[in-house]
Amino acid sequence: MISVPEYVIKAIEILEASGFEAYCVGGCVRDSLLGKEPDDWDICTSATPDEMKEVFADHRTVETGIKHGTLTVIVDRNPLEITTYRTEGEYSAHRRPLNVSFIRDLDGDLSRRDLTINAMCCDKNGAVTDMFGGTEDISHKIIRCVGDPFKRFDEDALRIMRALRFASVLGFSIDEQTSQAIFEKRYLLEYVSGERIFSELKKLLCGRNAVSVLIEYKDVFAAIMPEITPCFGLEQHNKHHCYDVWTHIAHSVGNVRQDERLRLTMLFHDIGKPQMARFDENGNGHFKGHPIRSAELLTEILDRFRSDNATIKYVRDLVIEHDNRIPVARKNVKRFMSKHDFDFFMDYLEVRRADTMAQSDYMREQKLQELEQLALIAVEINNENCCLKLTDLAVDGKDMISLGISGRQIGAMLQRLLDLVVDDKLENDRRKLLDYAKERIR
């Protein structure tokens, strides 16, 4: 039995008192059966939108998706999405139904849903109604479409990404027929907007089973990111590596914590390798310049996915720096932190750890020890509140103007002073900084 919150029970009872059916449906039921606390609760009902508005006339309501039968009702200060039972007509461009018809039977409503684990409902007492084997699929950890998977994906191609996302996040395998349909219908993903693809991809990458999904369904990911195709099967022929490029990428994704930007970084960090691959006379692979090329490719991909600029910049910067093996020395760490900041440096170290753990065991212990040493130095520098940015300097632009410096020379002098302070060649003392600047303008 599922424990249904009081405010949800209250909404169901209000509908039932007016003669309508009402059930908790979808993700809240799935998550409850998985032992997880649902993020939100949704209700389906036999009441039409107009009937719902009449039933909840004494409550605050928001017509969030009224033409598709969804009304948001505020019950005891909690928003509840309540949707009329419905069927969907023909789909347009493999994405959206051309029309929606409101119906009175629960079976018809549940049968239109994408996956069996999302097509279950429960009453106010928590008793589950499962018409398509969702509870059994949960017990066997299987992702399976409701009905014919080829039809489900043909109707709405985004369901392909959703199936992969749930497989990754829940750690489930995908039913054989559903898997076959995913591969055969993957070309339909071109009809899905970049924003929707990206939303599902980010969740997928942060899933517990992301590595297996990336490897097994690489051809599906190539349908949305054709730039990755040359990575498939490209052996690196290098003592530092034990996988082909794509398999290395997939394992590196799983080695970093479940943070969207870090997982995106690992997904893209080596995608430029195929274009930069060079093999010497002994057959050893070299990939000089691949971080820059990877950064260029990821920018094109994330632009296509309509990613926000902040994410693009952060991931791009991490990819550019990921192969920067700075020597273990305080001045090197300070320079890096001056260029970026402490948090970025710690993320950079995590990216390098993930990269290292997806390589061969050649010199692995030494590489990991160096990263630990760099982390200790960075923490020490951060705790000391060292001068690392122009804003940390004991002098500013006004001081430079007072010395007679003007135009671009102001910024150049301040940067010169900062470089000296970061390298511990000059103390961040106002008088000493001014004396140094005076000597350089005489």
C-alpha positions in Angstrom: 0.0 0.0 0.0 1.1 3.5 -0.8 1.0 6.3 1.8 -1.0 9.2 0.2 -0.5 12.7 1.7 -3.5 14.2 3.4 -3.9 17.2 1.0 -4.0 14.7 -1.9 -6.6 12.6 -0.2 -8.6 15.7 0.4 -8.6 16.6 -3.3 -9.7 13.1 -4.3 -12.5 13.1 -1.8 -13.8 16.4 -3.1 -13.9 14.9 -6.6 -15.5 11.7 -5.3 -18.2 13.6 -3.4 -19.3 15.2 -6.6 -19.6 11.8 -8.3 -16.3 11.6 -10.1 -13.4 9.0 -10.1 -10.0 10.3 -9.1 -6.6 8.5 -8.6 -3.0 9.4 -7.9 -1.2 8.6 -11.2 2.2 8.3 -12.8 5.6 9.2 -11.2 4.3 9.6 -7.7 3.0 6.0 -7.8 6.2 4.7 -9.4 8.5 6.5 -6.9 6.4 5.3 -3.9 6.7 1.7 -5.1 10.4 2.2 -5.4 10.6 3.4 -1.8 11.3 7.0 -2.8 9.6 10.2 -1.7 7.7 11.6 -4.7 8.7 15.1 -5.8 5.1 15.9 -6.5 1.7 14.2 -6.7 -0.5 14.2 -9.8 -4.2 13.2 -10.0 -6.2 11.9 -12.9 -10.0 12.1 -12.9 -13.1 11.4 -14.9 -14.2 15.0 -14.4 -13.9 17.3 -17.4 -12.0 20.6 -17.0 -15.2 22.6 -16.7 -16.5 20.1 -14.1 -13.2 20.4 -12.2 -13.5 24.2 -12.1 -17.0 23.9 -10.7 -15.9 21.2 -8.1 -13.0 23.3 -6.9 -14.8 26.7 -7.1 -13.9 27.4 -3.5 -10.2 26.7 -4.1 -7.6 28.7 -6.0 -7.0 27.2 -9.4 -4.5 27.9 -12.2 -5.3 26.8 -15.8 -1.9 25.5 -16.5 -2.9 23.2 -19.4 -6.6 23.4 -19.5 -6.9 22.6 -23.3 -5.2 19.3 -22.6 -7.4 18.8 -19.5 -5.0 19.9 -16.7 -6.0 22.2 -13.9 -3.7 23.1 -11.0 -5.6 23.3 -7.8 -4.1 24.7 -4.5 -5.1 22.4 -1.7 -3.9 23.3 1.8 -1.2 25.5 0.1 0.0 22.6 -2.0 -0.3 22.7 -5.8 -1.8 19.7 -7.4 -2.0 19.0 -11.1 -5.3 17.3 -11.8 -5.9 16.0 -15.4 -9.0 14.7 -17.1 -8.9 11.1 -18.4 -8.1 11.5 -22.1 -7.1 9.9 -25.3 -4.8 11.4 -27.9 -5.4 11.5 -31.7 -2.9 11.4 -34.5 0.5 12.9 -33.6 2.2 15.7 -35.5 5.8 15.5 -36.4 6.4 12.5 -34.1 6.0 14.7 -31.1 2.6 16.2 -30.2 -1.0 15.0 -30.6 -3.1 16.9 -33.0 -6.1 16.7 -30.7 -7.0 15.4 -27.3 -10.4 13.8 -26.4 -11.7 13.7 -22.9 -13.1 10.3 -21.8 -14.7 8.8 -18.7 -12.7 5.5 -18.4 -9.4 5.0 -16.6 -8.2 2.2 -18.8 -8.3 4.5 -21.9 -6.3 7.1 -20.1 -3.6 4.8 -18.8 -3.2 3.0 -22.1 -1.9 6.2 -23.8 1.1 6.5 -21.4 4.7 5.8 -22.4 6.1 3.2 -20.0 4.5 0.6 -17.8 6.2 2.0 -14.7 4.5 5.3 -15.4 1.1 3.9 -16.2 0.0 2.9 -12.7 -2.4 4.7 -10.3 -3.6 4.3 -6.8 -6.7 5.4 -4.9 -6.8 7.6 -1.8 -6.1 4.5 0.4 -3.0 3.6 -1.5 -4.4 0.6 -3.3 -2.6 0.3 -6.7 -4.3 -0.2 -10.0 -1.8 -1.7 -12.5 -3.2 -2.7 -15.9 0.1 -3.1 -17.8 2.4 -4.9 -15.5 4.3 -1.9 -14.1 4.7 -3.4 -10.6 6.1 -6.6 -12.1 8.5 -4.6 -14.2 9.6 -2.6 -11.2 10.3 -5.9 -9.3 12.3 -7.2 -12.3 13.9 -3.8 -12.9 12.8 -3.5 -16.5 11.9 -0.6 -18.7 9.1 -1.5 -21.0 6.6 0.5 -23.2 2.9 0.3 -22.7 1.6 -1.6 -25.7 3.6 -1.5 -29.0 6.9 0.3 -28.5 7.3 1.1 -32.2 4.0 2.9 -32.1 4.8 4.6 -28.8 8.0 6.0 -30.2 6.5 6.9 -33.6 3.9 8.9 -31.7 6.4 10.8 -29.6 10.1 10.4 -30.2 11.0 12.0 -26.9 9.9 8.8 -25.3 13.1 7.2 -26.6 15.2 9.6 -24.4 12.8 9.1 -21.5 13.2 5.3 -21.7 17.0 5.7 -21.7 16.8 8.2 -18.9 14.8 5.9 -16.7 17.1 3.0 -17.4 20.0 5.1 -16.3 18.5 6.8 -13.3 16.8 3.7 -11.9 19.5 1.2 -12.9 17.0 -0.9 -14.9 17.5 -2.9 -18.1 15.4 -2.2 -21.2 12.9 -4.8 -22.4 14.1 -6.5 -25.6 11.3 -5.3 -27.9 11.5 -1.8 -26.4 15.2 -1.8 -27.0 14.8 -2.9 -30.6 12.3 -0.1 -31.2 14.7 2.5 -29.6 17.3 1.5 -32.2 15.0 1.4 -35.1 13.2 4.6 -34.3 16.2 6.7 -33.2 16.2 8.8 -36.4 12.9 10.3 -35.2 14.8 12.2 -32.5 15.5 14.8 -35.1 11.9 15.9 -34.6 12.5 16.7 -30.9 13.6 20.2 -29.8 17.1 20.6 -28.6 15.8 21.8 -25.2 13.8 18.7 -24.6 16.7 16.4 -25.7 19.1 18.3 -23.4 16.7 18.1 -20.4 16.5 14.3 -20.7 20.3 13.9 -21.5 21.4 15.8 -18.3 19.2 13.6 -16.1 20.4 10.5 -17.9 24.1 11.4 -17.5 23.5 11.7 -13.7 22.0 8.3 -13.4 23.5 5.4 -11.6 23.6 3.3 -14.8 24.8 6.0 -17.2 28.0 4.1 -18.2 26.1 1.0 -19.5 23.5 3.1 -21.3 26.1 5.2 -23.0 27.9 2.2 -24.2 25.0 0.0 -25.2 23.0 2.8 -26.9 25.8 4.8 -28.4 24.2 4.7 -31.8 21.1 6.4 -30.3 23.3 9.2 -28.8 25.0 9.6 -32.2 21.5 10.4 -33.6 21.4 13.5 -31.5 25.2 14.2 -31.4 26.7 12.9 -34.7 30.0 14.5 -33.7 30.7 11.6 -31.3 30.4 8.9 -34.0 34.2 8.9 -34.9 34.9 8.0 -31.3 33.3 4.6 -31.6 35.8 1.8 -31.7 38.8 4.2 -32.1 41.6 2.4 -30.3 44.1 4.8 -28.7 47.2 2.6 -29.0 48.7 4.4 -26.0 50.1 2.9 -22.8 48.0 5.3 -20.7 44.8 3.9 -22.2 42.9 0.6 -22.2 39.7 1.5 -23.9 38.7 2.9 -27.3 37.8 6.6 -27.1 34.0 6.2 -26.6 34.3 3.5 -24.0 36.8 5.6 -22.1 34.4 8.6 -22.3 31.6 6.5 -20.9 33.6 5.1 -18.0 34.9 8.6 -17.2 31.3 9.9 -17.0 30.6 7.3 -14.3 33.8 8.2 -12.4 32.7 11.7 -11.6 30.1 12.8 -9.1 26.5 13.2 -10.2 26.7 16.9 -11.1 25.3 18.0 -14.5 28.3 20.2 -15.5 30.9 17.6 -14.5 29.2 14.8 -16.2 28.8 16.9 -19.4 32.5 17.7 -19.1 33.4 14.0 -19.1 30.9 13.3 -21.9 32.7 15.9 -24.1 36.3 16.0 -22.9 37.7 13.7 -25.6 35.3 13.9 -28.5 37.9 15.9 -30.4 40.4 13.1 -30.3 39.5 11.4 -33.6 40.2 14.6 -35.5 43.5 15.1 -33.8 44.7 11.5 -33.8 48.3 10.9 -35.0 50.1 7.6 -34.9 53.9 7.5 -34.9 56.2 5.0 -36.6 55.7 2.6 -33.7 51.9 2.8 -34.0 51.5 4.8 -30.7 48.6 7.2 -30.7 49.0 10.9 -29.9 46.2 13.4 -29.7 47.9 16.8 -29.3 45.4 19.7 -29.3 42.4 17.5 -28.6 41.1 19.6 -25.6 40.6 22.7 -27.9 38.9 20.7 -30.6 36.7 19.0 -28.1 35.7 22.4 -26.7 34.8 23.6 -30.1 32.7 20.6 -30.8 30.9 20.7 -27.5 30.1 24.3 -28.0 28.4 23.5 -31.3 26.4 20.6 -29.6 25.3 22.6 -26.6 24.3 25.6 -28.7 22.1 23.2 -30.7 20.7 22.0 -27.4 19.9 25.6 -26.4 22.1 25.3 -23.3 22.5 28.4 -21.1 25.7 30.3 -21.8 27.0 29.8 -18.2 26.9 26.0 -18.6 28.6 26.1 -22.0 31.4 28.3 -20.6 32.0 26.2 -17.5 32.1 22.9 -19.4 34.2 24.4 -22.2 36.7 25.8 -19.7 37.0 22.4 -17.9 37.4 20.5 -21.1 40.1 22.9 -22.3 42.0 22.5 -18.9 41.4 18.7 -18.4 44.7 17.6 -20.0 46.7 20.4 -18.4 49.0 18.5 -16.1 50.3 21.3 -14.0 53.4 20.4 -11.9 52.9 20.0 -8.2 54.1 23.4 -6.9 52.4 26.2 -5.0 53.1 28.9 -7.7 51.4 26.7 -10.4 48.3 26.2 -8.3 48.1 29.9 -7.5 48.4 30.8 -11.2 45.6 28.3 -12.1 43.4 29.6 -9.3 44.1 33.2 -10.3 43.0 32.3 -13.8 39.8 30.6 -12.6 39.0 30.2 -8.9 39.2 27.7 -6.0 35.9 25.9 -6.8 36.8 25.5 -10.5 40.3 24.1 -9.5 38.7 21.5 -7.3 36.3 20.5 -10.1 39.3 20.4 -12.5 41.0 17.9 -10.1 37.9 15.8 -10.0 37.7 15.8 -13.8 41.3 14.7 -13.9 40.6 11.9 -11.4 37.7 10.7 -13.4 39.8 10.7 -16.5 42.6 8.8 -14.8 40.3 6.2 -13.4 39.0 5.5 -16.9 42.6 4.9 -18.2 44.9 2.0 -17.9 46.7 1.4 -14.6 50.0 2.6 -16.0 51.3 5.2 -13.5 47.8 5.5 -12.1 48.9 5.6 -8.4 51.5 8.3 -9.2 48.9 10.4 -11.1 46.4 10.1 -8.3 49.0 11.0 -5.6 49.9 14.2 -7.6 46.2 15.2 -7.7 45.9 14.7 -3.9 49.0 16.9 -3.4 47.6 19.6 -5.7 44.3 19.5 -3.7 46.1 20.0 -0.4 48.0 23.0 -1.8 44.8 24.5 -3.2 43.0 24.2 0.2 46.0 25.8 1.9 46.0 28.7 -0.5 42.3 29.1 -0.2 42.4 29.1 3.6 45.2 31.8 3.5 42.9 34.1 1.5 45.8 34.8 -0.9 45.6 37.6 -3.4 44.6 35.9 -6.7 42.3 38.4 -8.4 42.7 42.0 -9.4 40.0 42.9 -6.8 42.3 41.4 -4.2 45.1 43.8 -4.9 45.9 46.5 -2.4 45.8 49.0 -5.2 43.3 49.8 -8.0 42.8 51.8 -11.1 42.4 55.1 -9.3 45.9 54.5 -7.7 47.3 54.0 -11.2 45.7 57.2 -12.5 47.2 59.1 -9.6 50.6 57.9 -10.7 50.0 59.3 -14.2 49.2 56.0 -15.9 46.3 56.1 -18.4 44.3 54.1 -20.9 45.1 50.5 -21.5 48.3 50.9 -19.5 46.2 50.9 -16.3 44.9 47.4 -16.8 48.3 46.2 -18.0 50.1 47.5 -14.9 47.5 46.1 -12.5 47.8 42.7 -14.3 51.6 42.9 -14.0 51.3 43.6 -10.3 48.9 40.7 -9.8 51.2 38.3 -11.7 54.1 39.3 -9.4 52.0 38.9 -6.3 50.6 35.5 -7.4 54.2 34.3 -8.1 55.3 35.5 -4.6 57.7 37.9 -6.2 56.1 41.0 -4.7 54.1 41.4 -1.5 50.5 42.6 -1.7 51.3 45.7 0.2 49.9 49.1 -1.0 53.2 51.0 -0.6 55.3 48.3 -2.2 52.9 48.0 -5.1 52.9 51.7 -5.7 56.7 51.9 -5.5 57.0 49.2 -8.1 54.6 50.9 -10.4 56.3 54.3 -10.0 59.7 52.8 -11.0 58.2 51.3 -14.2 56.8 54.6 -15.4 59.9 56.8 -14.9 
